[in-house]
Amino acid sequence: MKNDIATLKKVQKWTKNILNRIRKNTEKVANNLNEEKQFNNEQTAEKKIKNRIVPMMISNISKQQLTNVYLTDHQKHDKEYYEQKYKQDYYDVIICGDRISEYSNIYERIDEIKRCTGVKSFEMVLPIFDKVSNKTKLKIRVKELLDYKALNMNWPLDSFKSGVKVYKTTPILKVVILDVTRKFKTSLDNNEINDLINKYGFKKIHRLYNHKKNPCSKLIATCKSISDYVDVLRKGIYIGSKKHVVIPNIINYRVCSNCGSLKHQKKECHKEQRCLKCAEIGHEIFNCKSKFNKCINCLGSHKCFTDTCKEFSKKKLYINRFVVKILIGENLIKNTNEILLNRNELNQEHFLESKSSEAQLSDRIESILASKLNSCNSKIRIIEEVLINQALSIQVLKDDIHLIRENIPDIDSSINNIQETLNSLKTNDIVNIKANIDSTNESVAQIYTKSINDYNEFQKILIDIVKYLKLPES
C-alpha cells in the first residue's frame, strides 16, 4: 500500500510538471496568434464585438426588416399555398359530440369516421374525457393533408348519432418581438394589443420574463397561420409609430438535469448524478471545480447542453424541424448553423481552426493528462482514507494494550494476598475441624440407633393395645 502511494505521488508530480510546460507553450502560441489577429483586424474590432452579441439569424432577419430589403420574387401567398409547400409530419383534428361515449371500442369509432368523412387511414384515434363538460372528445391524427381537409369539412347531422363539432389544430408558430418598453401592457384591455392581433394575425401576445421573474423588453406572440408567420418575419411590426424587429422563437431542448441524458428528463431518471460541465459523478454543476468541459453525450470538450454538441444540436433541430423548414424555404436563413450557433461560438470555432497543430496537440494532451490526474487524485484520496482508518484501529489496539499493562501489578498483588491467606491457615485448625466432624458423626449414629429402639418399643405397645381391644392385627 505504501509503495502504491509513493508511485501515485510520483505520477502526480510528473503530470503537474508536464501540465505546466504545456500551459507555458500554449500561452506563447496563443499570445502570438492574438498579436497577429489584433494587427490584422484593428479596424473591424468593434464590428466583430457587435456581431458576437447576437446570433446570425437575428442579424440577418433584422437587416431585412429594418432596411425593407425583400426578395424580388417574394409575394404574399394565401394559406393553402403555404400548407401545400410546407407539409407537416401529421395533422390533428378534435371532434366533440354528446353521444361519442356510446361507441365503446376503437373499431366502431373508426367505422363511423369512415362513414362520415370517407377518410380511411388514421395514425391515431384517441378518446379524451373532458371533466368540465363530462363529455368524451376524439383526437384524430392523420398523415396526409387531403385527409386533414376532409376531416375539417361539414360532417353529417347524424354523425355519432347526434352530430359533432370540429376543432382545427394549427401548427404552433411563435415569434418574439424585440425592444418593447416594459410599460407596454399586454392585457386585452389595451387597444394596441387588439390592433396587433387583428392586423398581423396573432392569437395570443404576452411578455417574457427572465429567471428572476422580472419583465423583459420582449413579447412572444402566436401566429394563426404560416402566411402570417412568414409575413411578420419579413416585414416586422409596428407598435404605434415605432417599428420592432420580429424573430422566430426557437425552442431549446432540455437535457436531464440529473445525468445530462438527451433521452429522458429528471422525473424518469434512475441513473447516478453527473456534472453537466465536467461529466464527473457525485456533484452538481454549481459545485464543479474542474477547469475543463466534457460532454456526457458525445465526450467532446464542451458542456452537454450547448449547441456545439452534435447530439444536442440534432435534438434541437428535430424539435424545431418545421420552423427550420419554413425559414430555409423562405430564404430567411441559409443553413441550420445560423440557428444553432451564435457569432461568438462561430468565431471561437474559426479561431480554433486557425490554431496551429502544435497548439491543438498541446490542448489535447493537457485535457488527457488532466483527466488522468483527476483519476490519480481520486485513487490517492481513497488510499489515504483507508490508511487513516487503519491508523485509528491500530491506535485503539495500542490503548487497550497499555491499559492491560497498567493492570498487571494489581493482579500480581491480589495473587500474592491469596497465597498469604492460604499459608496462614494452620494445620491444627484443620485437625480440630476433622475431630469436630468425627464427633458429629458419632452423635448422629447414636441418635439414629436410639430412634430405632424407640420405634420398636412403640410398635410393641401398639400390638398390646390391639390385643386388648380384640382388633385384627392388620
SVG drawing of the C-alpha trace seen along z (x, -y; Angstrom):
<svg xmlns="http://www.w3.org/2000/svg" viewBox="-79 -57 87 117">
<polyline fill="none" stroke="black" stroke-width="0.4" points="0.0,0.0 2.8,-2.4 4.6,-1.6 1.4,-2.3 1.0,-5.7 4.6,-6.6 4.2,-5.7 1.0,-7.6 2.5,-10.7 5.4,-10.5 2.9,-10.3 1.1,-13.3 4.3,-15.4 5.3,-14.2 1.9,-15.2 1.9,-18.6 5.3,-19.4 4.1,-18.3 0.9,-20.4 3.0,-23.5 5.2,-23.1 2.2,-22.6 0.5,-25.7 3.6,-27.8 3.8,-26.7 0.1,-27.2 0.3,-30.7 3.1,-31.6 1.2,-30.2 -2.0,-32.0 -0.2,-35.3 1.4,-35.1 -1.9,-34.3 -3.7,-37.1 -1.0,-39.6 -1.4,-38.6 -5.2,-38.8 -5.1,-42.2 -2.7,-43.5 -4.8,-42.4 -8.2,-43.3 -7.8,-46.6 -10.2,-48.5 -13.0,-45.8 -12.7,-45.1 -15.9,-46.9 -18.0,-45.3 -16.9,-41.8 -17.8,-42.6 -21.3,-43.7 -21.7,-40.6 -20.8,-38.3 -23.6,-39.6 -26.5,-38.3 -27.0,-35.1 -26.5,-35.4 -30.2,-34.6 -31.2,-37.6 -28.8,-39.9 -29.9,-38.8 -33.6,-38.9 -33.3,-42.3 -31.4,-43.8 -34.2,-42.7 -36.9,-44.1 -35.2,-47.4 -33.9,-48.2 -37.1,-46.8 -34.9,-44.6 -37.1,-41.8 -36.5,-39.2 -37.8,-40.3 -39.8,-37.2 -41.5,-37.5 -45.3,-37.7 -47.8,-37.3 -49.5,-34.0 -52.6,-32.5 -52.9,-29.8 -53.4,-27.0 -50.2,-27.8 -48.1,-27.5 -50.0,-24.4 -49.0,-22.7 -45.5,-24.0 -44.7,-23.2 -46.4,-19.9 -46.4,-18.7 -45.4,-15.2 -49.0,-14.7 -52.3,-16.7 -54.6,-16.6 -58.4,-17.3 -60.5,-17.2 -64.2,-16.4 -66.8,-16.8 -70.2,-15.3 -72.9,-14.3 -73.0,-10.6 -69.4,-9.7 -69.1,-7.8 -71.7,-5.3 -69.1,-4.0 -67.2,-1.7 -64.3,-0.4 -61.9,-1.8 -63.3,0.2 -66.8,-1.3 -65.3,-4.8 -63.1,-4.3 -66.1,-2.9 -68.2,-5.9 -65.5,-8.3 -65.1,-6.5 -68.8,-6.7 -69.0,-10.4 -65.8,-11.7 -64.5,-9.0 -61.1,-9.0 -59.6,-5.5 -56.1,-5.8 -55.5,-7.0 -52.4,-7.5 -54.4,-7.8 -58.0,-7.9 -57.7,-8.8 -60.7,-9.3 -60.3,-12.2 -62.7,-12.7 -63.4,-16.3 -64.1,-16.7 -65.6,-20.1 -68.4,-19.2 -68.5,-15.4 -68.2,-14.6 -65.9,-12.5 -63.8,-14.0 -61.9,-12.3 -58.4,-13.4 -57.9,-12.2 -54.5,-12.2 -53.8,-11.7 -50.7,-11.9 -52.0,-13.3 -53.2,-16.9 -56.1,-15.8 -57.4,-13.6 -57.0,-16.6 -59.1,-18.8 -61.7,-16.0 -61.9,-15.9 -62.5,-19.7 -65.4,-19.5 -69.0,-19.6 -69.9,-16.3 -73.4,-14.8 -76.1,-15.7 -76.3,-12.1 -72.6,-11.6 -72.0,-9.8 -75.9,-9.8 -76.3,-13.4 -73.8,-15.4 -70.3,-16.7 -68.3,-19.9 -64.9,-20.0 -61.9,-22.0 -58.9,-22.6 -55.4,-22.3 -52.9,-24.6 -49.1,-24.4 -47.7,-26.3 -45.7,-29.1 -44.4,-31.6 -42.4,-34.8 -40.5,-37.1 -41.0,-40.9 -37.8,-42.8 -37.2,-46.1 -40.7,-46.6 -40.9,-49.0 -41.7,-47.4 -44.5,-49.9 -46.5,-48.4 -49.4,-46.4 -50.3,-43.0 -53.8,-42.6 -56.8,-42.5 -57.9,-45.8 -55.2,-47.5 -56.5,-48.6 -53.0,-48.4 -52.9,-44.7 -56.2,-44.1 -54.9,-46.1 -51.8,-43.9 -53.9,-40.7 -56.2,-41.9 -53.6,-43.5 -50.8,-40.8 -52.8,-37.6 -51.7,-36.9 -53.6,-34.6 -52.0,-35.5 -49.5,-38.0 -47.7,-38.0 -44.5,-39.3 -41.4,-37.3 -39.8,-37.2 -36.2,-36.4 -35.1,-33.8 -35.5,-36.3 -39.2,-36.8 -38.5,-40.4 -40.2,-41.6 -38.0,-41.7 -38.2,-44.0 -39.6,-41.2 -43.1,-40.0 -43.9,-36.5 -46.8,-36.0 -48.5,-33.0 -49.4,-33.3 -52.6,-32.0 -51.2,-30.7 -48.0,-30.1 -48.7,-33.1 -49.0,-35.4 -45.8,-33.9 -43.8,-34.5 -45.2,-38.0 -44.2,-39.3 -40.8,-37.7 -40.2,-39.5 -41.6,-42.9 -41.6,-43.2 -44.4,-45.0 -45.3,-48.5 -46.4,-49.3 -47.6,-52.8 -45.2,-54.7 -42.1,-52.6 -41.0,-49.6 -40.0,-46.5 -37.9,-43.5 -39.6,-40.1 -37.6,-36.9 -38.7,-33.2 -39.0,-31.6 -36.5,-28.7 -37.2,-26.0 -34.2,-24.9 -34.2,-21.2 -33.6,-20.5 -31.2,-17.7 -31.8,-15.6 -30.7,-17.8 -29.7,-14.8 -27.5,-12.8 -27.4,-15.0 -29.0,-12.5 -30.9,-13.5 -33.3,-10.5 -35.3,-11.4 -35.9,-14.1 -35.2,-14.2 -38.6,-12.6 -37.9,-9.4 -34.1,-9.3 -32.8,-6.3 -29.1,-7.0 -26.4,-8.4 -26.0,-12.2 -23.4,-13.6 -22.0,-17.1 -23.3,-18.8 -20.0,-20.6 -17.2,-18.0 -19.3,-14.8 -17.9,-13.5 -20.1,-11.6 -21.1,-12.9 -21.6,-16.6 -23.8,-19.3 -22.6,-21.9 -22.9,-24.6 -20.3,-22.8 -18.0,-21.9 -14.3,-22.9 -13.0,-21.5 -11.4,-23.9 -12.2,-21.6 -15.5,-20.9 -16.6,-17.4 -19.8,-16.4 -21.7,-13.5 -23.3,-12.5 -20.5,-12.9 -17.4,-13.1 -16.4,-16.4 -14.6,-19.3 -17.8,-21.3 -20.9,-21.3 -23.6,-18.8 -26.4,-21.4 -24.6,-23.7 -25.2,-23.9 -21.6,-22.8 -22.6,-19.3 -23.6,-17.3 -26.1,-15.1 -27.7,-18.2 -27.9,-20.1 -29.6,-17.1 -32.2,-17.0 -32.7,-20.8 -33.1,-20.7 -35.6,-17.8 -38.0,-19.6 -37.7,-22.8 -37.8,-20.9 -41.0,-22.5 -39.8,-26.1 -36.4,-25.4 -38.1,-24.1 -40.1,-27.4 -37.1,-29.6 -34.9,-27.9 -37.7,-27.7 -38.3,-31.4 -34.6,-32.2 -34.7,-33.9 -31.7,-31.7 -29.2,-29.9 -28.4,-26.9 -29.1,-25.5 -25.8,-26.9 -27.4,-30.3 -29.9,-28.9 -27.6,-26.6 -24.6,-28.8 -24.2,-32.5 -21.4,-34.6 -19.3,-34.2 -19.3,-30.4 -18.7,-30.6 -15.7,-32.9 -14.4,-30.6 -14.6,-27.7 -12.9,-29.8 -10.2,-30.7 -9.7,-27.1 -9.4,-26.1 -6.7,-28.7 -4.6,-27.4 -1.5,-25.5 -1.4,-21.7 1.1,-22.1 -1.4,-24.1 -4.2,-21.7 -2.0,-18.8 -1.0,-20.5 -4.6,-21.2 -5.5,-17.6 -2.5,-16.4 -3.4,-18.8 -7.0,-17.6 -5.9,-13.9 -3.4,-14.5 -5.9,-16.5 -8.4,-13.6 -5.6,-11.1 -4.5,-13.4 -8.1,-13.6 -8.4,-9.8 -5.0,-9.5 -6.1,-12.1 -9.3,-10.2 -7.3,-6.9 -4.9,-8.7 -7.8,-10.0 -9.3,-6.5 -6.0,-5.1 -5.5,-7.9 -8.9,-7.3 -8.1,-3.5 -4.8,-4.3 -6.4,-6.8 -9.0,-4.1 -6.2,-1.6 -4.2,-4.0 -7.2,-4.7 -7.8,-1.0 -4.1,-0.5 -4.3,-3.4 -7.3,-1.7 -5.4,1.5 -2.4,-0.3 -4.6,-1.9 -6.1,1.4 -2.6,3.0 -1.5,0.0 -4.4,0.5 -3.6,4.2 0.0,3.4 -1.2,0.9 -3.5,3.5 -0.8,6.3 0.8,5.1 -2.7,5.0 -3.3,8.6 0.1,9.7 -0.6,8.1 -4.0,9.8 -2.5,13.2 0.2,12.7 -2.6,11.8 -4.4,15.0 -1.3,17.1 -0.6,15.4 -4.1,16.2 -3.7,19.8 -0.4,20.1 -1.8,18.5 -4.1,21.4 -2.6,23.7 -2.6,27.5 -4.0,27.5 -7.1,25.8 -7.5,28.4 -7.1,31.3 -9.7,29.6 -12.1,29.4 -11.7,33.1 -12.2,34.0 -15.4,32.0 -16.6,33.7 -15.9,37.2 -17.8,36.3 -20.7,35.0 -20.8,38.3 -20.8,40.3 -23.6,38.3 -25.6,38.7 -25.1,42.5 -26.3,42.6 -29.4,40.6 -30.2,43.0 -29.9,46.1 -31.9,44.6 -34.7,43.6 -34.8,47.2 -35.2,48.6 -37.9,46.1 -39.7,47.2 -39.6,50.8 -40.9,50.1 -43.7,48.1 -44.6,50.9 -44.8,53.4 -47.2,51.0 -49.5,50.8 -49.6,54.6 -50.6,54.9 -53.4,52.3 -54.7,54.2 -54.8,57.4 -56.6,55.7 -59.2,54.2 -59.5,57.6 -59.0,55.9 -57.5,57.6 -53.7,57.1 -53.7,55.9"/>
</svg>
